[in-house]
Structure formats: C-alpha cells, structure tokens
Amino acid sequence: MEKFYITTSIPYTNAPPHIGFALEVIQADVLARWHKALEEDVYFLTGTDEHGLKIKKAAEKAGKSPKEFTDEISAKFKELSSLLNLCNNDFIRTTDEKRHWPAVKKIWLKLREKEDIYKKEYKGYYCSGCEAFITEKDLEDNKCPIHKEEPELIEEENYFFKLSKYLPQIEKKIKDNELEIIPKTRENEVLGYIKTGFGDVSFSRSKEKYWGFPVPDDDSQIIYVWGDALPNYISAIGYAEETEQFKKYWPADVHCIGKDILKFHALIWPAMLLSLGIDLPKKIFVHGFIGVNGQKMSKSLGNVVDPFELVKKYGTDAVRYYLLREIPSAGDGDFTYEKFEQRYNSDLASGIGNLLARVRTMAGNVGFKNGNIKDVEPEIIKTQETYKKALEEFKFNEALKSIWDLISFCDRYIEREKPWERQENSAKTLDNLLIVLDNIVELLEPFLPETSEKIKKEIARKNNKFSNPKSEVLFLRLGLDNTIC
C-alpha cells in the first residue's frame, strides 16, 4: 500500500481551542479520510505545543504551574479531536519527556555536530505572541502586525541556528517543486522572504525567563520553542530510535498549517531537516484566518467562536460542512451565525435532506427494477472527476460544491421523469436515483462521516427492498438539529 502521512500544526496551549484551529484539523481529516478511501496506508498526526514564553505568562495569570496549565488546555484540544470526529492516529504533546524530548535532544546535538548552532550576544524585539524576534521594519506603529502588541526589547546571550546557510537549497527545492507550498501565493511569499534576506535565528532563551526543555550541556538556556515544536512531526513517529514507523512514513506528504506560521514551516523546519540530512516534507498546505462578522477574532473583542458550543448547538457534521463549504480553502473567511444557518437550511435540509425525503416517498409507492445506468452515469463521472481534481488541489469547498451539483441533478432528474405521472418509469427512476445516492454517500464520507453512514443505512437494499422499510425520514435522519429550519 502507498503511504500517506499528514499532520496539522500543533497549537499553543495558552488558551482553549477556537474555530480557526477547528478548520485546520477538519481540512486535514478530509484529506486523511479521502486517502484512506483510496486504500492508502494513512497516518494522521495532531497534538499540542506546550512550551514558550506566552504559555508561561498564561499559566502565571491563571495562578497555575505551566505543567498544570498545559495539562488542562491540552486535554481540551484532545477532546476537540473527538468532538469533531477526527480519524487521527496519534496526538503528540511537546511536554512528553518519553516520546518527544529524546528526538529534540538528538536533533540539537546533531545540529551542534554539524556546527550549525553557535552562541552570541543578541539584542532585538521579541513578540511573545509569535514566539519570535521581529525586526523594526516589520513593526506597524511599533506593534507586531499580527498580534497588535508592542514587542519586548531583549538583550541576552543565545544560541543561534545557521538558517542563512540553507536558504539557497530551500529556494532551489521550492522552485524545483520538491517542496510544494500551496497556494502559489504562499510560495511566492516564502521566495520573497529568501530574496530580501533572512538571517540566522536565535535558537535558545534564558532559563530565568522561559519555560521548556533545557539545552543539552548548558543548563542556563532553554531550547527555543520552535526548535522544540517543529520536531513533533518526526518525534511522534519514532525519529529518536529510527523506528520502522519513522522509515515508513517520513517524509510527510502534507503539513497543514495556518498562514501566520508559514516562515517557521517553510524556512526554519526545512533548514533543520537539511542540516540533519533528512528528506523535506512534500507539501505544505496553508489556510487563512476566520473572522467574525467582518472583524478579526480576538478575546479582547469578545468574539471568539467556541467550537464546543457550536457543535453542541448544531451537531458535528453541520459544523464540518459550514467550515469546509463556506470558508475559502486557502484564504480568509468570515463566520456569522446567519451564514451558518443559511448554509444549514439551504444545503443540508433543503439539499440532501429533501432529496432523501423524495426517494423515501417514491420507495414507499413503487418496487425496484433494474435501472439504466446510462441515464445517470455521465453526471456521476463528471462529478467524480471534478471532486478528485478539487481535493488534489486542496479546494475543499469546490469538492463539496461538486457533490451538491450532483444532488441538484437528482432533483432535475426527478422533475424530468415525473414518476408520479409515469408509473411505468417509477421503479427505474428510483433505481437510478439510488445509484446516484450510492455515489453521493461515497463522496460525502470524508466530509460528513456521520451523515454519510446514516444515509447509507437509510438507502440500504436487500432482496429488492429497503433493509429498513418502516423507517421515517424525519429530517432525513441526518443527525442534525432541525429546530432552526
């Protein structure tokens, strides 16, 4: 079997999960499920990033130790994985001293051995939100352009990683498509960073101020959070021990990340891997941000959308559907409850729900007969081709649109055949609709796994009869709350 290794970024545990990260893990889940449907050997990793200055500050504010604080927040992210019905194989925590620390230590020592780590005095502006030093030219009104806060001016002796040494190799691999960054606009962004010049990066922090793993052989320093976090992609699959699992799954086929951490994944991580003599990931897929009612989502504005509350109100698959259909796959999107309910009603209730109701009604009035696949085959093939191309290009919204176009075809087919008027065609029409529904269920599974399974049971046939003839469609048994319809 061909392998497929996919990862999400690992979010900071300085705050509970929000809908932006939910988008990322759902996107990754669709890809993992799709590749499983292609009968590939899939390994899907997610987890949490638990070291760094802003986590230490958040823990202090909560009156807890960093370990107590991250234990609680990490548990929420693990709960979110279950709530969103993810099919992930693993969940890695960067505070894991048995699984993660041995890989981080091994990497540090290898970088030292290659003379790619050195020590020097440094003075610069540090943004705890980015967990990175930023230059004065990057500031907007003396503030970080992403977190809108003034960075702290820090002067201390740190270890540095020779990122600049590997930039020409990274540039070549990107241009040769060995490291593919999706969408193209993000690739151009990375090439722009390289062209304008990107120096070496500070790779440690003073132990007095930060929280994390100690630098091997220098207890006065803590390993920089990104030098600790990025290796999760190989620590989880056994890099430290060079296990068969590591040899089997690495390199990653896809890293799914947000646009705010592109520099770290497209520059620092490839440079580390080149220094280690390890293959680079094949693709980095970059999604945008989700705003709320046209504003940036932030705690200060009080508009952070809680995925737990959203699922509680509407159901898992309804949330998955909205995020995948309404939010541009690789761009910024906007969330409003009004848009959510419009999508819910028009696509789930009136779309797939209405089609199932019509098929169920027809099945109660006519028998089964061998259909004529030629009546529906061209539309099925067209949908499959559009769907496949969309997923290969990470265009989740377009893949879903192709499914709903097929649902619309079914509605037009019913109107054309008029089975309520032409009884002699009723059984054939029903069979053809069931053929299309079988395909819709298959295409829908990576996106809405619960709904797909329920539809599958609803239309199952045995001995030329529905296997559950007494079932009632009742909002089509999609498992969705119909109170807003």
N, C-alpha and C positions, 0 to 999 in steps of 0.2 A: 504493500500500500504506500502511496505517496504521502509524505507527512505534511502537516500544515501547523506551524507554531505561531500563535497570535497572542499579543499582550496588550493590556491597557497601560496607561501611565499609572503610577501609584500616588494617589492624592495625599496631601499633607493632612495629618490628624490634628490640626489646630482648631478645627471646627467640624460639626456634623456634616454629612453629605448634603449636597444641593442638587438641583435638577440638571445643572451643567455636566456634572460627572455622570449622572444617570444616562444622559445622552451618549456619552462615550462608551460606557460599558454595554449599553444596548446595541450600539453600532457594532462593537466587537463581537457580541453574542450572535448577531445576524450572520456575520461572516463565518464564525465558528460552526454554526448550525448548517449553513449552506455547504461548507466544505465537508462536513460530515455526510450530508445528503449526496455529495459526490463520491462517497465511500473513501475518503482520505482519512489518514490517521491524525486526528486533530488534538492539539494540546493548547489549552486556553488558560492564560495566567492573568490574575489581577492581584491587588494587595494594597498595602498602605505604607507611606513614607513617614517615619516617626521620629526623626532626629532634626536638629536645626534650631536656630535662634527663635523663630516665631512660635515654634511649638513650646519651647521653654518658657517664653513670655506668656503664652496662653495658659499653660499649666500653673504658673505663678499667680496669674489673675484669678484662676479658679480655686486657688488655695490647695493645690494638689501637687504631688511629685510628678515629674514628666512621665514616669512609667505608669503611675495610676491613671493619669490623664489620657495617655495614648491607648492604654488598655480599653478604656471606656469608648473612645472615639473609634478605634479600630473595630471594635465589636459592632458598632453601628454600620460601618461600611460592609462588614461581613453579612450583617442582617439584610442590607440593601441588595446584595448579590442574590440572596434567596428570594426576597420580595419581588425582584424584577425577573425572576425565573431564568437566571443565567445558567448556562451549561458549563461554567468554568471548571477546569480540572484541579486548580490549585489557587491558594490565596497566601501570598508571602508578606511577612512583616519585617521591616528593616531593623527592628529591635531583636529579632530572633538570633540569639547567640550560637545556636547549634546549626541552623541551616544557612544563615546569611553572613554572619561575621567571618567564618573561615574563608569564604570567597573574597570578601572585601580585603581581608588581610593579605591573602595570596596576591591579589591584584596590586595592592600598594607595594609590596615587596618586589614584584616583577617590574613595576614602573621605576622603582628605585634602581633595580639591577640594570635597566636599560638607560639609566642616567637621564630619565625623563622627568624626574622630580628633583627640585633643588630648593634651597632656603634663602630668603632675602627679606629685607625690611620693605614694608609696603604702606602706602598712605592712599586712601581712596574713600569714595562714598559707597556705603553698604545699605541696600534695601532689604530689610528682613522679610518683606512680602515676597520678593523674588528670590531670596536667599542667594544674592549675588551682588558683586561690586558693579556699579554702573558709572559711566563717565559723565562729566559735566555736560557734554554736548547732547547726551541722551535725556537730560532733565528738561521738564517743561514747567516753567515758573518755579524752579528749584525743587520740583517734586518728581517722583517716579511717574512716568506716563501711564503705567498700568495700575498702580495702587494709590496714586494721588496723595502720597505722603512724602515728607522730606526724608531723604536717606540720612543715615548717621555717618559722620566723618570718622573713619577709623584709621589708626596708625599702629601697626604691630608687625612682628616678625612672623611670617608664614612660610609654609612650603608651597612651591608653585609647580604646576604641571606644564610641560612644553607643548602646549596646544599648537603654537605657531609652526612647529616643526612638521606637523602632519597636515596642515591646511592645503598644500598643493596636491597631496594624494587624495584628500577628501574631494577637492574640486574636480579632479580627473574622474573619480569614481561616480560622482553625481552626473557629470557630463556624458560619461560612457553608459549611464543608466544601470550601473552596478548597484548603486544606492539610489532608489527611486523615491522622490518626495512628491506626495500628492496632496493638493492640486499643484499644477505647474506654477501658480503664483507664489506658493511657498518655496518651491525650489529656487525660483528667481530671487526670492528674499534671502535665502541662505547664500547663494552665489554672490549676492550683493554684500553680505557681511564679509565674505572672504576677500572680495575685491577691495573693499575700503580698509581692510586690515583688521586683524583680530589678534591681540597679543596673548601671551601665556596667562593662565588663570590661577588664582590663589586656590590652593587645594587643602588648606587646613585653617583652623581657627584656634584662638587661645582657649585653653581648658577652663579658664576662670569665667569666661563669658558664654560659652556654648555648651550644647549637650549632644553627645554622640559617641561613636567608637573612638578610642584613643589611637593616635598614630603609633604604629609599631616602633619600638625603640626610642620613643620620645613622648613621655607621659605628660608633657606640658602642652601638647597640642591635640586637638580633636580633628578627625578627618572631615573635610568639607562635606556638607550634606549631599551635594550632587555626586561627589566621589564615592559616597556610600550608597546613594539611592539607585543610580543607573545600573550598577551591577546586579540588581534584583533579577533582571531578565536572564542572567546566566546562573546566579546562585540557586534559584528555585529548581533548576533542572540538573544541578549537580556539578557545576564547574569546579568547585574546590577539589572534589575527589575524581574529576574527569570521568564521570559515570557513563554507562552506555546510554542513559537517557539524554545526557548532555550531547554526546556524539550524534545521537539520532535526531534531535530536534533543532539544535543550533546549526545555521543561523535562523533567527526569527524571520518568518515570512512577512509579517506585518507588525509594526508598532503603531497602536492607535493613541494619539496624543492631542492635546489642545494647543492652539497657536501660541499661547504665552510661554510654552516651554520648548519651542522649536529649536532655539540656539543650542540648548543643552543636548538634545537628542540628535541633531544633525551636525554638530561640530564637536562638542566635548566627548560624547559617547563613541562616535566613530574613531576619534583620535586615540582614545583609551584602547579600543579594540585593535587598532593598527599597531600600537605600541606592544600590546600583548601577543600579537601575531595570530589574532582570531578573526574569522570572517565577519564582515559587516552585515547588519540586517538587510533584507532585500528591499523592503518598502517601509516608508514612514507615512502614515495617513494622518492628516492634520485637520481637525474640525475647528469651527469657530466658537463664539460665545453665544449664550442665550440671554437676551434682555427681557425685561418685564414691562409691558405697556410702554415700549419705546425708551425705557431707561435701563441703565446698567444695573444688574442685580447686585445688591450690596446690603450688608447688615445695617449700615448707617441709614439707608433709605427705608429699611424695614420691608423690603420687597423680595426677600429670598424665598423661593418656592421650595417647599419641603416635599421631596418625592414620597415620603411615607404618608403624608396627609393626602397627597394626590391619588396614590394607589388606593388608599382607604375609601376615598370618595367615589372613584370611577372604575377601579379594577386595574390589574396589571397590564393586560393586553391593550386596554384603551390608552394607557399612558405610553406604552411602547409604540402604539400606532401613531399617536399625535407627534411624538418626538421624531419619529422616522419619516413621517409624511409631511409635516408642516415646516420643520426646521431644515434649511438647505444643508445638504450633507457635509459640505466643506466650507460653508460660510456662516455668517452670523444670522441668528434668527430671533424671533420675538415670541414670548409666551403671554397669552391672556386667557382668562377663563372663558371669555366669549368665543375666541377662536377655537379653544379646546372643545366646547360644547357644540359648535357648528360642525367641526370635523366628526365628532362623535355621532351626531344625528344624521348628517348627510351621507357619510361613508359607511359607518358601522350599522346603524339602524336601517336607514333607507337604502343602503347599497347591498352589502352581503346579506344583511338580515332580511330585507324584503325579497330578495331572490330565493332564499331558503324557504320563506313562507309560501311563495308561489309554487315551488317544486313540491313541497309537502302537500299542498292542497291538490295539486294535479295527481300526485301519487295516490291520494285517497279516492280518486274518481276513475282512474284507469289502471290497466295492468301494465306489465312490462313487455316489450317487444324488442327484437334486435334493431338497434338504431342504425343510422347511416353515418358512419364516422366522417365521410367526405363532406357532410354538411357543416361540420364544426372544425375539422382538422386544420384548415388553413389559418383560422383565427388562433387556435391553440399554438401552432408552430410559431406564428408571428409573435405571440406573447412570450413564449419561451425564449426566443432569440433576443427580444428587447430586454427581458428580465436578466438574462445571462450577461449581456453587454453592460447593463447598468450596474450590476454587482461587481463585475470585473473592474469597473471604473469608480467604485465606491459611491455610486449615486443611489442611495437607498430610497429617496423619495421618488425617483423615476422608476425604480423596480416595483414599488408599491403602486404607482400610477398604472403600470402595465397590467397589473392584476385587476385593478378596478376598471380598466378599459375592457378586460375580458368579462367582468361582471356586467358591464353595460351592454356588451354584445349579447349576453344571455337574455337580457330584458328585451332587446330588439328582436332577437330570435323568437321569443315567445309571442311578441306582437305580430311578427310576420306569419308565424304558423297558425296562430289563433286556435289553439287546441280546444277551447271551449265551444268553437263553432264547427270545427272539422274533427269530429270524433275519430274518424279513421286514421288520423295522424297523431292522436294524443299519445299513444304508447311510444311511438317512435320519437316524438318530440321529447318526451320525458327521458327516454334512454340517452338521447344526445345531450340533454342538459346535465344528466348525471355524469356523462363522460367529461364534460367541461368542468363540472364541480370537482371531480376527482383530481383534475389538473390544478384547479384553483387551490384546493387543500394542500397539495404538494408544494406549490409555490409560496403559499401563505405561511407554512410551518416555521421557517427561520425568523419570520417577523412576529407572528402571533401564535406561539406554540400551543397555548391552552385552547384558543379558539379553533385552531386547525384540528386539534384532536376531537373537540366536541362536534364539529361539523362532520368529521369522518365517521363518528358513531351515528350521527343523525341520518346520513345517507347510505350507511352500510346496507348491502343487499345479500339475501340468502334465499336460495330456491325461488328466484324471481319475485321476492317480496322484500320490503324493508325489514331489517332484522328487529326493529323496534316499532311495529306498526301502530301502537297506541300512544306513542309519544306526541306531545303537543309542542309546537314550535315556540310559543310564549317568549317573545323577543328572541326567537330563533336559538335559544339555548346557547347563546354565545358567552354566557357567564358575565354579562355586562349589566350594570345597574340602569334600568330603563326609566328611572323617575324623572329624568330631565327631558324625555322625548315628547 
